[in-house]
Amino acid sequence: MVSDIIVDVTPKEVSIAVMEDNVLVEFQKETRNESYAVGDIYFGKVKKLLPGLNAAFIDVGYKKEGFLHYQDLGPNFNTQQKFLKKLLSGDKKNVPYSKLSFLPELSKDGKITDVLTAGEEILVQIAKEPISTKGPRLTAELSFAGRNLVLIPFYDKVSVSTKIKSNEERVRLRQLIQSVKTKNFGVIVRTSAEGKRVAELDHELKTLQKRFDDNIVKLPKAKKLSLFYEETSRMVALLRDVLNPTFEHIYINDGDAYKSVLDYVTLISPEQKGIVKHYTGELPIFDHFAVTKQIKSSLARAVTFKNGAYLIIEHTEAMHVVDVNSGNRSGKNGNEPEEASFNVNIAAVNELARQLRLRDMGGIIVVDFIDMTDAAHRHKLFEQMTAAMSRDRARHNILPLSKFGLMQITRQRVRSVLDMDTSEKCPTCLGTGHSKPSILFTDTLEEKLDNLTNKLNMKKFKLYVHPYVYAYISRGLISMLKRWQWKYSRHMKIIPDQSLGFLEYKFYDADNNEFEVSDKLEIK
């Protein structure tokens, strides 16, 4: 299997696509002004205690207060709070972190009211982003994630990923980390650490400890109710979690982002730095790598997967529901209905596993497969689903088919499900209900070009249009496109863009800023 990562950076948002054998399997999008991100640490204040839920609402400076359950305080929360209060008091006799003595651990059956009080200052970390009307889920057990290790302050144990099956390797890694880690730091050894050398793991551990040390000294001067530590960008975080030898290319269309990713890959995997490429083509990067088309076909309510069979995917507040339909597919060579149903269900499994990753569907997922009476078929379907989801990084649990033909899946929910509207505006009226004659569309574009070059004296720019429109204006030996370039500006570029509606267009300047053309230039 060959994997690629495609990164589309625009002034407003960053989109990341993960491809496996040229098939889109993961897609993440974040705007530049996201309020919360998993891994960010906030300096907050206890707003309200909820004894009935054994939890508290924490104010971190945004309109949605975070939710902190007692079980998410961590066993050494009292030690963490003691250290925090000494730092904030400005006591020069404060004990260094490495010499800190731990207080007794919290009871697993304790009460939130015995530990926290309203108005108390506290450090919390985002565990889950806000979903629907809910605020972020918080944890007070802080962690700093790396490529192979996760550092946990105010802890002193070493844990090894259960996905590392070799007992000898588990013992080696545990003993190795125990010998090099600093006192009062806990470490979780990730699956990617399997087979890694001592020097590499020791270097990463020291880097994570330095990240903690550099930030903790800033705490006395930190503003209340503010972001205290910002996790790496989603782009770098994704690379940290998924990068492996199967990746052949990482394409990025932005120079600054390219340098950032190149530096990061050089740091964590120097032998792979050559796979990072700066895309400079004229076509939008997602169009060039056929990502746009896959997004539109894969994120709709109905998803066709093989020979006319399709999935219907519905998202509700409580759960996600998937219905498997055979469509116009029929069994070959007169196969029995049972065999035909089994074949459709097996074909649906791989697409369903891809959809869970692609949409980042979390919580409860109920799948209504086509009914089968053969117990062997039902068992094989369960095994196939388990195997198909083995590549999914999110924690999940799959139950066998019920007597009603339903399969229940729970999947780790960290952020809101990706629910994109793949429909397009009406190609004639662009959603307004009124339109000019389409035959005059090229006249409208030419008026814009004339205004832009002759009145506003702008000679270097890009015009994005729908591929059908581009094909129309560029046809012939002396095309309309050639005539416009001779008449108005040889430096203008007209580029097809699959994300645009049929009669939609966009202008961009030399710095890639979108603008409107009227009597004056207006940057969007």
C-alpha positions as CSV (number, residue, x, y, z in Angstrom):
1,M,0.0,0.0,0.0
2,V,1.3,3.5,-1.0
3,S,0.2,6.5,1.0
4,D,0.3,10.2,0.3
5,I,-0.7,13.4,2.2
6,I,-2.0,16.4,0.3
7,V,-2.2,19.7,2.1
8,D,-4.2,22.7,0.8
9,V,-3.4,25.9,2.6
10,T,-5.5,29.0,2.0
11,P,-5.8,32.3,3.8
12,K,-8.9,31.1,5.6
13,E,-8.4,27.4,6.2
14,V,-6.1,24.4,6.0
15,S,-7.3,21.2,4.5
16,I,-5.5,17.9,4.8
17,A,-6.2,14.8,2.7
18,V,-4.7,11.3,3.4
19,M,-4.6,9.0,0.4
20,E,-4.0,5.2,0.4
21,D,-3.4,3.8,-3.1
22,N,-4.9,7.1,-4.5
23,V,-8.1,6.6,-2.5
24,L,-9.1,9.3,0.0
25,V,-9.3,7.8,3.5
26,E,-8.9,10.8,5.8
27,F,-9.9,14.4,5.4
28,Q,-9.4,17.2,8.0
29,K,-10.2,20.8,7.7
30,E,-9.7,23.6,10.1
31,T,-10.1,27.3,9.9
32,R,-7.3,29.7,10.9
33,N,-9.4,31.0,13.8
34,E,-10.3,27.7,15.5
35,S,-10.9,28.3,19.2
36,Y,-10.0,24.9,20.6
37,A,-7.7,22.1,19.5
38,V,-7.1,18.8,21.2
39,G,-3.9,19.0,23.3
40,D,-4.0,22.7,24.0
41,I,-3.5,23.6,27.7
42,Y,-5.5,26.4,29.3
43,F,-5.1,28.3,32.5
44,G,-8.7,28.4,33.7
45,K,-10.9,28.9,36.7
46,V,-13.5,26.6,38.3
47,K,-16.8,28.2,37.4
48,K,-19.3,25.8,38.9
49,L,-19.3,22.5,40.7
50,L,-21.8,19.8,39.7
51,P,-22.1,17.3,42.6
52,G,-24.8,15.3,40.9
53,L,-22.5,14.6,37.9
54,N,-19.3,14.6,40.0
55,A,-17.9,17.1,37.7
56,A,-17.2,20.8,37.2
57,F,-17.5,23.5,34.6
58,I,-14.2,25.3,33.9
59,D,-14.0,28.8,32.4
60,V,-11.1,29.1,30.0
61,G,-12.0,32.4,28.5
62,Y,-14.5,31.4,25.8
63,K,-18.3,31.4,25.6
64,K,-18.5,27.6,26.0
65,E,-17.2,26.4,29.4
66,G,-15.3,23.2,29.5
67,F,-16.5,20.0,31.2
68,L,-14.2,18.3,33.7
69,H,-15.2,15.1,35.4
70,Y,-13.7,13.8,38.6
71,Q,-12.2,10.8,36.9
72,D,-10.3,13.2,34.6
73,L,-8.4,15.0,37.4
74,G,-5.7,12.4,37.4
75,P,-4.4,10.4,40.4
76,N,-1.8,13.1,41.4
77,F,-4.0,16.1,41.0
78,N,-3.4,17.3,44.5
79,T,0.3,17.3,43.9
80,Q,-0.2,19.3,40.7
81,Q,-2.3,21.9,42.4
82,K,0.2,22.2,45.3
83,F,3.0,22.9,42.7
84,L,0.8,25.3,40.8
85,K,-0.1,27.4,43.9
86,K,3.5,27.7,44.9
87,L,4.5,28.9,41.4
88,L,1.7,31.5,41.4
89,S,2.6,32.7,44.9
90,G,6.0,33.8,43.7
91,D,7.7,32.0,46.5
92,K,11.5,32.1,45.8
93,K,12.0,29.1,48.1
94,N,9.8,27.0,45.8
95,V,11.0,23.4,45.5
96,P,12.3,22.5,42.0
97,Y,10.0,20.2,40.0
98,S,12.5,17.3,40.0
99,K,12.6,17.3,43.8
100,L,8.8,17.6,44.3
101,S,7.4,15.1,46.7
102,F,4.1,13.5,45.7
103,L,1.0,13.8,47.9
104,P,-1.3,10.7,48.3
105,E,-3.2,9.8,45.2
106,L,-6.9,10.7,44.7
107,S,-9.4,8.0,45.6
108,K,-11.1,6.6,42.5
109,D,-14.5,6.9,44.3
110,G,-13.9,10.5,45.5
111,K,-16.1,13.5,45.2
112,I,-15.4,16.6,43.1
113,T,-16.5,18.9,45.9
114,D,-13.7,17.4,48.2
115,V,-11.1,18.4,45.7
116,L,-12.1,21.6,43.9
117,T,-13.8,24.9,45.0
118,A,-15.5,27.5,42.9
119,G,-13.1,30.2,41.8
120,E,-10.0,28.0,42.1
121,E,-7.4,28.3,39.4
122,I,-6.5,25.2,37.5
123,L,-4.5,23.9,34.4
124,V,-6.6,21.9,32.1
125,Q,-6.0,20.3,28.7
126,I,-8.5,19.8,25.8
127,A,-9.4,16.1,25.5
128,K,-12.3,16.5,23.0
129,E,-13.3,19.5,20.9
130,P,-16.7,21.1,21.3
131,I,-19.4,19.0,19.7
132,S,-22.8,20.4,18.8
133,T,-24.1,22.5,21.8
134,K,-21.5,21.0,24.2
135,G,-18.3,22.7,25.3
136,P,-14.9,21.0,25.2
137,R,-14.2,17.9,27.3
138,L,-11.3,18.7,29.6
139,T,-8.7,16.7,31.6
140,A,-6.4,17.9,34.3
141,E,-3.9,15.1,33.7
142,L,-1.6,17.0,31.4
143,S,0.4,15.3,28.6
144,F,2.9,16.3,25.9
145,A,2.7,14.0,22.8
146,G,5.6,13.2,20.6
147,R,6.2,10.8,17.7
148,N,7.1,7.8,19.8
149,L,6.5,8.9,23.4
150,V,3.9,10.8,25.5
151,L,5.2,12.6,28.5
152,I,3.0,12.9,31.5
153,P,4.1,15.4,34.3
154,F,3.2,14.7,37.9
155,Y,3.3,11.0,37.3
156,D,6.1,8.4,37.7
157,K,5.2,5.3,35.8
158,V,6.0,3.9,32.4
159,S,3.3,2.3,30.2
160,V,3.8,0.5,26.9
161,S,1.2,0.4,24.1
162,T,-0.8,-2.8,24.1
163,K,-0.5,-2.9,20.2
164,I,3.2,-3.9,20.7
165,K,2.7,-7.7,21.0
166,S,6.2,-8.9,21.6
167,N,6.9,-9.4,25.3
168,E,10.6,-9.0,24.8
169,E,10.2,-5.7,23.0
170,R,7.8,-4.4,25.7
171,V,10.2,-5.3,28.4
172,R,13.1,-3.7,26.5
173,L,11.2,-0.4,26.0
174,R,10.0,-0.2,29.6
175,Q,13.5,-0.8,31.0
176,L,15.0,1.6,28.4
177,I,12.6,4.5,29.3
178,Q,12.9,3.8,33.1
179,S,16.7,4.2,32.8
180,V,16.7,7.5,30.9
181,K,13.5,9.4,32.1
182,T,13.7,12.1,34.8
183,K,12.0,11.6,38.2
184,N,8.4,12.8,38.5
185,F,7.6,12.2,34.8
186,G,5.5,9.4,33.5
187,V,5.8,8.1,30.0
188,I,3.5,6.3,27.6
189,V,5.5,4.4,24.9
190,R,3.6,4.6,21.6
191,T,3.3,1.8,19.0
192,S,5.7,3.6,16.6
193,A,8.5,3.2,19.2
194,E,8.8,-0.5,18.5
195,G,12.3,-1.3,17.3
196,K,13.6,2.3,17.9
197,R,17.1,2.8,19.2
198,V,18.0,4.2,22.6
199,A,19.5,7.4,21.3
200,E,16.4,8.3,19.2
201,L,14.0,7.7,22.1
202,D,16.3,9.5,24.6
203,H,16.5,12.5,22.3
204,E,12.7,12.7,22.0
205,L,12.1,12.3,25.7
206,K,14.5,15.2,26.4
207,T,12.8,17.3,23.8
208,L,9.4,16.7,25.5
209,Q,10.8,17.4,29.0
210,K,12.3,20.7,27.7
211,R,8.9,21.6,26.3
212,F,7.4,21.2,29.7
213,D,10.2,23.1,31.5
214,D,10.1,26.0,29.0
215,N,6.4,26.4,29.5
216,I,6.1,25.9,33.3
217,V,8.4,28.8,34.0
218,K,6.0,31.1,32.1
219,L,3.1,30.2,34.4
220,P,3.5,33.0,37.0
221,K,3.3,35.6,34.3
222,A,0.5,33.9,32.4
223,K,-2.8,35.7,32.0
224,K,-5.8,34.1,33.8
225,L,-8.4,32.4,31.5
226,S,-6.1,32.1,28.6
227,L,-4.3,29.6,26.3
228,F,-1.2,28.5,28.3
229,Y,0.3,26.0,25.9
230,E,-0.6,25.5,22.2
231,E,-0.4,22.0,20.7
232,T,1.3,21.7,17.3
233,S,-0.9,22.5,14.3
234,R,-3.3,19.8,13.1
235,M,-1.1,19.3,10.1
236,V,2.0,18.5,12.2
237,A,-0.1,16.5,14.7
238,L,-1.5,14.3,11.9
239,L,2.1,13.7,10.6
240,R,3.2,12.8,14.1
241,D,0.5,10.2,14.3
242,V,0.4,8.6,10.8
243,L,3.8,9.0,9.2
244,N,5.3,5.7,8.5
245,P,7.5,4.1,5.8
246,T,4.5,3.5,3.5
247,F,4.2,7.3,2.8
248,E,5.8,8.2,-0.5
249,H,4.9,11.9,-0.8
250,I,3.7,14.9,1.2
251,Y,2.5,17.7,-1.1
252,I,2.0,21.2,0.2
253,N,1.0,24.3,-1.8
254,D,2.2,26.9,0.7
255,G,5.9,27.9,1.2
256,D,5.7,28.5,4.9
257,A,3.8,25.4,5.6
258,Y,6.2,23.4,3.4
259,K,9.2,24.6,5.4
260,S,7.4,23.9,8.7
261,V,6.6,20.3,7.7
262,L,10.0,19.7,6.2
263,D,11.7,20.8,9.4
264,Y,9.4,18.5,11.4
265,V,9.9,15.5,9.2
266,T,13.7,16.1,9.2
267,L,13.5,16.1,13.0
268,I,11.4,12.9,13.6
269,S,12.4,10.9,10.5
270,P,15.4,12.3,8.7
271,E,15.5,9.5,6.2
272,Q,12.0,10.5,4.9
273,K,12.6,14.3,4.4
274,G,12.8,13.8,0.7
275,I,9.1,12.9,0.5
276,V,8.1,16.5,1.4
277,K,7.3,18.3,-1.8
278,H,6.3,22.0,-2.5
279,Y,3.5,22.0,-5.0
280,T,3.7,25.0,-7.3
281,G,1.4,23.9,-10.1
282,E,-1.3,26.2,-11.6
283,L,-4.2,23.9,-10.9
284,P,-5.7,23.9,-7.4
285,I,-3.7,21.2,-5.5
286,F,-6.9,19.2,-4.7
287,D,-7.9,19.2,-8.3
288,H,-4.5,18.1,-9.5
289,F,-4.5,15.1,-7.2
290,A,-8.2,14.2,-7.8
291,V,-9.1,15.0,-4.2
292,T,-12.0,17.4,-5.0
293,K,-13.9,14.8,-7.0
294,Q,-13.5,12.2,-4.2
295,I,-14.7,14.6,-1.6
296,K,-17.8,15.4,-3.6
297,S,-18.5,11.7,-4.2
298,S,-17.6,10.4,-0.8
299,L,-19.2,12.9,1.7
300,A,-22.7,12.9,0.3
301,R,-25.7,11.4,2.2
302,A,-25.8,8.5,-0.3
303,V,-22.4,6.9,-1.2
304,T,-22.1,4.4,-4.0
305,F,-19.4,1.8,-3.5
306,K,-19.7,-1.2,-6.0
307,N,-21.9,-2.3,-8.9
308,G,-24.7,0.1,-7.9
309,A,-24.8,-0.8,-4.2
310,Y,-24.8,2.2,-1.9
311,L,-24.8,3.4,1.7
312,I,-27.2,5.9,3.2
313,I,-25.5,7.8,6.1
314,E,-27.4,9.9,8.6
315,H,-26.0,11.9,11.5
316,T,-28.1,12.6,14.6
317,E,-27.4,14.1,18.0
318,A,-27.3,10.7,19.7
319,M,-25.8,8.4,17.0
320,H,-24.9,7.8,13.4
321,V,-27.0,5.5,11.3
322,V,-25.8,3.7,8.2
323,D,-28.1,1.7,5.9
324,V,-26.7,-0.8,3.4
325,N,-28.6,-1.1,0.1
326,S,-28.1,-3.4,-2.9
327,G,-29.4,-0.9,-5.4
328,N,-29.5,-2.4,-8.9
329,R,-26.9,-5.0,-8.0
330,S,-27.9,-8.6,-8.4
331,G,-26.2,-11.9,-7.9
332,K,-24.1,-13.3,-10.8
333,N,-25.1,-16.5,-12.5
334,G,-28.4,-16.7,-10.7
335,N,-26.9,-16.8,-7.2
336,E,-29.4,-17.3,-4.4
337,P,-30.6,-14.2,-2.5
338,E,-28.6,-15.2,0.6
339,E,-25.4,-15.3,-1.4
340,A,-26.2,-12.0,-3.1
341,S,-26.9,-10.3,0.2
342,F,-23.7,-11.6,1.6
343,N,-21.6,-10.3,-1.3
344,V,-23.2,-6.8,-1.0
345,N,-22.5,-6.7,2.7
346,I,-18.9,-7.8,2.4
347,A,-18.4,-5.2,-0.3
348,A,-20.0,-2.6,2.0
349,V,-17.5,-3.3,4.8
350,N,-14.4,-1.7,3.3
351,E,-16.4,1.4,2.2
352,L,-17.9,1.7,5.7
353,A,-14.5,1.5,7.4
354,R,-13.3,4.2,5.0
355,Q,-16.3,6.4,5.8
356,L,-15.7,6.2,9.5
357,R,-12.2,7.4,9.1
358,L,-13.0,9.9,6.4
359,R,-15.9,11.6,8.3
360,D,-14.3,11.0,11.7
361,M,-17.6,9.6,12.9
362,G,-17.5,9.0,16.7
363,G,-19.7,7.8,19.4
364,I,-22.3,5.2,18.5
365,I,-22.7,3.9,14.9
366,V,-25.5,1.5,14.0
367,V,-25.2,-0.3,10.7
368,D,-28.2,-1.9,9.1
369,F,-26.8,-4.6,6.8
370,I,-28.9,-6.6,4.4
371,D,-30.6,-9.5,6.2
372,M,-28.7,-12.8,6.2
373,T,-29.9,-16.1,7.7
374,D,-26.7,-18.1,7.4
375,A,-24.7,-18.0,10.7
376,A,-21.4,-18.6,8.9
377,H,-22.0,-15.5,6.7
378,R,-22.9,-13.4,9.7
379,H,-19.7,-14.4,11.5
380,K,-17.5,-13.9,8.5
381,L,-19.0,-10.4,8.1
382,F,-18.1,-9.5,11.6
383,E,-14.5,-10.8,11.1
384,Q,-14.2,-8.8,7.8
385,M,-15.4,-5.6,9.6
386,T,-12.9,-6.1,12.4
387,A,-10.1,-6.6,9.8
388,A,-11.1,-3.5,7.8
389,M,-11.0,-1.3,10.8
390,S,-7.6,-2.6,12.0
391,R,-6.0,0.4,10.3
392,D,-8.2,2.9,12.2
393,R,-6.1,4.9,14.7
394,A,-9.2,5.8,16.8
395,R,-10.2,3.4,19.6
396,H,-13.2,1.4,18.6
397,N,-15.3,-1.6,19.6
398,I,-17.4,-3.7,17.2
399,L,-20.2,-6.0,18.2
400,P,-21.4,-9.0,16.2
401,L,-24.6,-8.7,14.2
402,S,-27.8,-8.8,16.3
403,K,-30.8,-11.0,15.3
404,F,-32.2,-7.9,13.5
405,G,-29.1,-7.7,11.3
406,L,-27.8,-4.6,13.0
407,M,-24.1,-4.1,13.9
408,Q,-23.2,-1.7,16.7
409,I,-19.9,0.1,16.6
410,T,-18.5,2.6,19.2
411,R,-15.6,4.8,18.0
412,Q,-13.6,7.3,19.9
413,R,-15.1,10.8,19.4
414,V,-12.5,13.6,19.6
415,R,-14.1,16.3,17.4
416,S,-17.3,16.9,15.5
417,V,-18.1,14.6,12.6
418,L,-17.1,16.0,9.2
419,D,-20.5,16.8,7.7
420,M,-19.9,18.7,4.4
421,D,-22.6,19.9,2.0
422,T,-21.4,18.5,-1.3
423,S,-24.3,19.9,-3.3
424,E,-23.6,22.9,-5.6
425,K,-25.4,26.1,-6.2
426,C,-27.7,26.2,-9.2
427,P,-25.3,26.6,-12.1
428,T,-27.7,29.2,-13.7
429,C,-28.8,31.4,-10.8
430,L,-26.1,30.6,-8.2
431,G,-28.8,30.2,-5.6
432,T,-30.5,33.6,-6.1
433,G,-33.4,32.4,-8.1
434,H,-32.6,34.9,-10.9
435,S,-30.0,34.8,-13.6
436,K,-28.6,36.6,-16.6
437,P,-28.6,34.7,-19.9
438,S,-25.8,32.1,-19.7
439,I,-24.8,32.9,-23.3
440,L,-23.7,36.3,-22.0
441,F,-21.4,34.8,-19.3
442,T,-18.2,35.2,-21.3
443,D,-19.2,38.8,-22.1
444,T,-19.5,39.4,-18.3
445,L,-16.0,37.9,-17.8
446,E,-14.6,40.1,-20.6
447,E,-16.1,43.2,-19.0
448,K,-14.4,42.3,-15.7
449,L,-11.1,41.8,-17.5
450,D,-11.4,45.1,-19.3
451,N,-12.2,46.9,-16.0
452,L,-9.4,45.2,-14.2
453,T,-6.7,45.9,-16.8
454,N,-7.6,49.1,-18.5
455,K,-9.3,51.0,-15.6
456,L,-7.6,49.6,-12.5
457,N,-4.3,48.9,-14.3
458,M,-3.8,45.5,-12.9
459,K,-1.9,43.2,-15.3
460,K,-0.9,40.2,-13.2
461,F,-3.7,38.1,-11.7
462,K,-5.4,34.7,-11.9
463,L,-9.0,33.9,-12.8
464,Y,-10.5,30.6,-11.7
465,V,-13.5,29.2,-13.6
466,H,-15.4,25.9,-13.8
467,P,-13.6,23.3,-16.0
468,Y,-16.4,23.3,-18.6
469,V,-16.1,27.1,-18.9
470,Y,-12.3,26.8,-19.2
471,A,-12.7,24.1,-22.0
472,Y,-15.1,26.4,-23.9
473,I,-12.9,29.6,-23.8
474,S,-9.7,27.7,-24.6
475,R,-11.0,25.7,-27.6
476,G,-9.7,26.3,-31.1
477,L,-6.4,27.4,-32.5
478,I,-7.1,31.0,-31.8
479,S,-9.2,30.6,-28.7
480,M,-11.1,33.1,-26.7
481,L,-8.4,32.7,-24.0
482,K,-5.6,33.6,-26.4
483,R,-7.5,36.6,-27.7
484,W,-8.1,37.9,-24.1
485,Q,-4.4,37.5,-23.2
486,W,-3.4,39.4,-26.3
487,K,-6.0,42.1,-25.7
488,Y,-5.7,42.6,-22.0
489,S,-2.7,41.0,-20.3
490,R,-0.2,38.3,-21.2
491,H,0.5,37.8,-17.5
492,M,-3.1,36.8,-16.6
493,K,-3.8,33.1,-16.0
494,I,-7.1,31.4,-16.3
495,I,-7.3,28.2,-14.4
496,P,-10.0,25.4,-14.1
497,D,-11.3,24.8,-10.6
498,Q,-13.6,21.8,-9.9
499,S,-14.9,23.3,-6.6
500,L,-16.6,26.2,-8.4
501,G,-20.2,26.2,-9.7
502,F,-20.8,26.2,-13.5
503,L,-21.1,30.0,-13.8
504,E,-19.0,30.9,-10.8
505,Y,-15.6,32.6,-11.0
506,K,-13.0,34.0,-8.7
507,F,-10.2,36.5,-9.1
508,Y,-6.9,36.2,-7.2
509,D,-4.0,38.7,-7.2
510,A,-0.2,37.8,-7.3
511,D,-0.2,37.2,-3.5
512,N,-3.0,34.7,-3.9
513,N,-5.6,37.0,-2.2
514,E,-9.1,36.8,-3.6
515,F,-10.7,40.1,-4.7
516,E,-13.9,41.5,-6.2
517,V,-13.8,43.5,-9.5
518,S,-16.0,46.6,-9.6
519,D,-14.9,50.2,-9.9
520,K,-12.2,49.4,-7.3
521,L,-10.5,46.3,-6.0
522,E,-12.0,44.8,-2.9
523,I,-9.9,42.1,-1.1
524,K,-12.2,39.4,0.4
